[in-house]
Amino acid sequence: MRQHLVLAGDVGGTRSRLVAATMGGGPLAQVEGPGANLRSSGPAAFDTLAATIADVLEQARHALRTADAGAASGADDDTSDGPAGPPSDDPAEVAALALGISGAGPARAAEVRAAVGERLVPLGIPAERLLVTDDLHTAFLSGGVGDDGLLVLAGTGAVAVRFRDREAIARRDGMGWLLGDVGSAVWLGRRTLEAVAADLDGRGPRTLLTEEVGAALGLDLREGLRPPSLTGDPRQDLIRALDEHLPAGAPAALGRFATLPARVREDPVAHGILAAVIEHVLDTVEALDPEAVLPVVLAGSVLTGPGPIHDEVTASLQDRRRSVSPAPDGLPGALLLARELAGRIAG
């Protein structure tokens, strides 16, 4: 009997995670690949996303073939009457694919769906079996708080949304790295580099972040001695290194420096960057739900990963008697949507 699979993806600006499962069973395969945000990763990112989808699909089919072969082998050893059937070579069919993609909000949803759908044709996945939504819906559903609540997401980008019956009815930020995304990994990385540049240029206070960024880039930004400065000016060494390490047109790479303020949180400049994120999150929650009646789902690496931002935000919300649910990734929500879509198609 031919198997039917559901595929689900949590696709951020920095990485993509895909899972394949049977209709009613557990995961068969899970893979990770590059991110695919149209704004911050570039249009070519959808080619790599298609490759990641193909990878998880092939791994799932391999798992099913292996299971079939094992079942056939077990039947050969059985003393019951009747010959054992051969393992099926018929590839499992994709019943539905649901993707929560960063940047696939209302402004770009049709464009993103068309770009992904075009790349799925060689995989034999028809357009009607593809559901594309933004990663906000899948992250919120992954929190397991029901259909009403708040989502506060800070990963590569940052946004907060109030949901009613799974529909977004109010929103703050999510404006992209150029116009907003306050508190995101890109925002943190950018503020860190700006503080270091101001330190080196004498426009801002001295900060330990300069040493941290220098270590990340393999440079002595303070004196230019280890290795000897290539330009004779640590400021120019910083510019040169960032040109080499941050691909043009891919601001998501700024997130590489997002964790540095937490490493030197005792530094006044680093402390100020962290405090700004925490205050922004708490103000945003208050603005979206002044009655303090809705559960809050925290999502994205900045808010769910270990560190002072996660700890302070969680503790402060709980002190205000708010229910807090972490959603480290959007895969559970995407898988829920994939199974719902498959059920509608079958029904």
C-alpha positions in Angstrom: 0.0 0.0 0.0 1.4 3.4 -1.0 2.3 5.6 1.9 1.4 9.2 2.3 3.7 11.8 3.9 3.2 15.2 5.3 6.1 17.7 5.2 6.5 20.7 7.4 9.1 23.5 7.6 10.2 26.2 9.9 12.0 28.6 7.6 13.9 31.5 9.1 16.3 34.1 7.8 19.3 32.1 9.1 18.3 28.5 8.9 15.5 26.1 7.7 14.3 23.0 9.5 12.2 20.5 7.7 10.4 17.4 9.0 8.7 14.6 7.2 6.1 12.3 8.9 3.4 9.8 8.1 -0.1 11.0 8.2 -0.8 9.9 11.7 2.6 8.8 13.0 5.8 10.3 14.2 8.7 11.9 12.3 10.5 9.8 9.8 13.2 12.4 8.9 14.4 15.8 9.9 17.0 18.0 8.2 18.4 21.5 8.6 19.5 23.8 5.8 20.1 27.5 5.1 17.5 30.2 5.7 15.2 31.6 3.1 13.9 35.1 3.9 13.2 37.0 0.7 14.2 40.3 2.3 17.4 39.3 4.1 18.6 36.1 2.4 18.0 37.0 -1.3 15.9 35.3 -3.9 18.4 32.5 -4.6 17.6 31.2 -1.1 14.5 29.4 -2.4 16.7 27.2 -4.5 18.5 26.0 -1.4 15.1 25.6 0.4 13.9 23.3 -2.4 17.1 21.3 -2.0 16.4 20.9 1.7 12.8 19.8 1.0 14.1 17.3 -1.5 16.6 16.0 1.1 14.0 15.5 3.9 11.7 13.8 1.4 14.4 11.4 0.2 15.4 10.6 3.8 11.8 9.9 4.7 11.3 7.6 1.7 14.5 5.8 2.6 13.2 5.3 6.1 10.0 3.8 4.8 11.9 1.5 2.3 14.1 0.3 5.2 11.1 -0.4 7.4 9.4 -2.3 4.5 12.5 -4.4 4.0 12.7 -5.1 7.7 9.1 -6.2 7.8 9.6 -8.4 4.7 12.6 -10.0 6.4 10.6 -10.7 9.5 7.9 -12.3 7.5 10.5 -14.6 5.9 11.4 -15.9 9.3 7.8 -16.4 10.2 6.6 -20.0 10.2 3.0 -19.0 9.1 1.7 -20.1 5.7 2.0 -17.8 2.7 4.9 -16.1 0.9 6.3 -12.9 2.2 5.7 -9.9 -0.1 8.6 -7.9 -1.4 9.4 -4.4 -0.1 7.6 -1.7 -2.1 9.7 0.4 -4.5 6.7 2.8 -5.0 7.9 6.2 -3.6 5.7 7.6 -0.9 3.4 10.4 -2.0 3.4 13.9 -0.4 -0.1 14.5 0.9 0.6 18.0 2.0 3.5 20.4 2.7 3.2 23.4 5.1 5.9 26.0 5.3 6.2 28.8 7.8 8.6 31.2 6.1 10.1 34.3 7.5 9.1 37.3 5.4 6.1 35.5 3.8 3.6 37.9 5.4 0.7 39.5 3.5 3.0 41.9 1.6 5.0 39.1 0.0 2.9 35.9 0.5 1.8 35.4 -3.1 5.3 36.1 -4.4 6.9 33.6 -1.9 4.3 30.9 -2.6 4.8 31.2 -6.4 8.6 31.0 -6.0 8.4 27.9 -3.8 5.7 26.2 -5.8 7.7 26.6 -9.0 10.7 24.8 -7.4 8.5 22.0 -6.1 7.4 20.8 -9.5 10.5 18.6 -10.1 9.7 16.9 -6.7 6.2 16.0 -7.8 4.4 18.1 -5.3 1.4 19.8 -6.8 0.6 23.4 -6.0 -2.7 22.6 -4.3 -0.8 20.5 -1.7 1.4 23.4 -0.7 0.5 25.8 2.1 2.8 28.8 2.7 2.3 31.1 5.6 4.6 33.2 7.6 6.6 31.8 10.4 4.5 33.9 12.9 1.5 31.6 12.5 3.5 28.4 12.8 5.5 29.8 15.8 2.3 30.8 17.6 0.6 27.5 17.0 3.8 25.8 18.3 3.2 27.5 21.7 0.2 25.2 22.3 -1.9 28.0 23.9 -4.9 27.6 21.7 -6.1 30.0 19.0 -5.9 33.3 21.0 -2.9 34.9 22.4 0.2 37.0 21.8 3.3 36.0 19.9 6.6 37.8 20.5 9.3 36.6 18.2 12.9 37.7 18.1 15.2 35.7 15.9 16.8 36.9 12.7 14.0 39.4 12.6 11.6 40.6 15.3 7.8 41.1 15.5 4.9 40.8 17.9 1.4 39.8 16.9 -2.0 39.4 18.7 -4.0 36.4 17.4 -7.7 35.8 17.6 -9.0 32.5 16.2 -5.6 32.1 14.6 -5.9 35.3 12.7 -3.5 38.2 13.3 -5.5 41.2 14.4 -2.8 43.5 15.7 0.9 43.7 15.0 4.0 45.6 16.0 7.3 45.8 14.0 8.3 43.0 11.6 9.4 45.9 9.4 12.7 44.4 8.3 16.2 45.0 9.3 16.3 48.5 7.7 13.2 49.9 9.2 12.8 48.0 12.5 13.1 44.4 13.8 14.1 45.9 17.1 15.5 43.3 19.4 16.3 40.8 16.6 19.6 39.0 16.2 20.3 41.3 13.2 19.4 44.4 15.4 21.7 43.1 18.2 24.5 42.5 15.8 24.2 45.8 14.2 24.1 47.7 17.5 27.1 45.8 18.7 29.1 46.7 15.6 28.0 50.3 15.8 29.2 50.5 19.4 32.6 49.0 18.4 32.9 51.5 15.6 32.1 54.4 17.9 34.6 53.1 20.4 37.4 52.9 17.8 36.5 56.2 16.3 36.3 58.1 19.6 32.7 58.9 19.1 31.4 56.6 21.9 32.6 55.1 25.2 35.2 52.4 25.4 33.6 49.0 25.5 34.6 45.3 26.0 32.6 44.6 22.9 35.5 45.8 20.8 37.6 42.9 22.1 34.8 40.5 21.6 34.2 41.5 18.0 38.0 41.4 17.4 38.2 37.9 18.7 35.3 36.8 16.5 37.1 38.3 13.5 40.6 37.1 14.5 41.8 40.7 14.9 43.3 42.9 17.6 41.1 45.9 17.1 42.5 47.8 20.1 46.2 47.9 19.1 46.4 46.2 15.7 49.3 44.0 16.8 47.9 40.4 16.6 48.2 39.8 13.7 49.9 43.0 12.5 47.4 45.4 11.1 47.0 45.1 7.4 46.0 48.8 7.1 47.7 50.4 10.0 44.3 51.5 11.4 42.1 49.2 13.4 39.1 51.0 12.2 39.9 50.2 8.6 40.8 46.6 9.7 37.2 46.3 11.0 35.7 47.6 7.8 37.9 45.3 5.7 37.0 42.2 7.9 33.3 42.9 7.7 33.4 43.3 4.0 34.9 39.8 3.9 32.6 38.2 6.5 29.2 39.8 5.7 28.0 38.9 2.2 26.6 41.9 0.3 22.8 41.9 0.3 22.5 39.4 3.2 22.0 41.4 6.4 21.0 38.2 8.2 24.8 37.6 8.6 24.9 40.4 11.2 23.2 38.0 13.6 26.6 36.4 14.0 27.4 39.1 16.5 24.1 39.0 18.4 25.4 36.9 21.3 28.4 39.1 22.2 26.6 41.6 24.5 25.5 38.7 26.8 29.1 37.5 27.1 30.2 40.9 28.6 26.9 41.9 30.2 28.8 43.7 33.0 30.1 46.2 30.4 27.9 49.3 30.5 27.5 49.5 26.7 26.7 45.8 26.4 24.3 46.1 29.3 22.5 49.0 27.6 22.0 47.0 24.4 20.5 44.1 26.4 18.3 46.4 28.5 16.9 48.1 25.4 15.7 44.7 24.1 14.1 43.6 27.3 12.4 47.0 27.8 11.1 46.9 24.2 9.6 43.4 24.6 7.8 44.3 27.8 6.5 47.5 26.4 5.3 45.7 23.3 3.4 43.1 25.2 1.7 45.8 27.3 0.7 47.7 24.2 -0.8 44.7 22.4 -2.6 43.4 25.5 -3.1 46.1 28.1 -5.7 44.0 30.0 -3.0 41.3 30.6 -5.5 38.5 29.8 -3.8 36.7 26.9 -1.1 34.0 27.1 2.3 35.0 25.6 4.2 32.7 23.3 8.0 33.6 23.1 9.7 32.5 19.9 13.0 32.9 18.1 16.6 32.3 19.3 16.9 35.7 21.1 13.9 35.0 23.3 14.1 31.2 23.7 17.8 30.7 23.9 19.7 30.8 27.2 20.9 34.2 28.4 19.9 37.4 30.1 17.3 38.4 27.5 15.3 35.2 27.9 15.7 35.1 31.6 14.7 38.7 32.3 11.8 38.8 29.8 10.3 35.5 31.2 10.7 36.5 34.8 9.2 40.0 34.2 6.2 38.6 32.4 5.6 36.0 35.1 5.9 38.7 37.8 3.1 40.5 36.0 1.0 37.3 36.2 1.2 36.5 32.5 1.2 33.0 31.2 4.4 32.4 29.2 4.9 29.5 26.7 8.2 29.1 24.8 8.2 27.9 21.2 11.8 27.2 20.3 10.9 26.5 16.7 7.8 26.5 14.5 7.9 22.9 13.4 5.0 21.6 15.6 2.8 24.4 14.3 3.8 23.7 10.7 3.2 20.0 11.1 -0.3 20.7 12.5 -1.1 22.8 9.5 0.2 20.2 7.1 -1.9 17.5 8.7 -5.0 19.8 8.6 -4.4 20.5 4.9 -3.9 16.8 4.1 -7.2 16.1 5.9 -9.1 18.7 3.9 -7.7 17.4 0.6 -8.5 13.8 1.5 -12.0 14.7 2.7 
